[in-house]
Amino acid sequence: MDPREYAIQSAIQDLQSGDFSCQRPAAAASGIPQTTPTSRLKGSKNARYAHEKQQRMASLQEDFLANWIIEGDMCGYPSSHASAREMPSRILRMNGDTV
């Protein structure tokens, strides 16, 4: 989880646990805009998940791809440019995406 998302979740958790009675001080303590926890508590999603249906790959698939590249590099087998392009193509073909 990125630091900004962690701060947002922390502010929401502080509000729900009763550490803060108002959203403004909870947001200020976490260093985020006051409107962000307000929006999240009303049901809005973060940008990564809100636009997931518009993407060709799901977030889980993107995470798998990133981990595949990182693990290969850590094992001493960094992926070439061609293989780093081929793996997403394979994932998309498995999804039925032929473009």
Secondary structure, DSSP 8 states (H G I E B T S, - for coil): --HHHHHHHHHHHHHHHTS-SSHHHHHHHHTS-THHHHHHHTT---HHHHTGGGSSS-HHHHHHHHHHHHHHHHTT----HHHHHHHHHHHHHHTT---
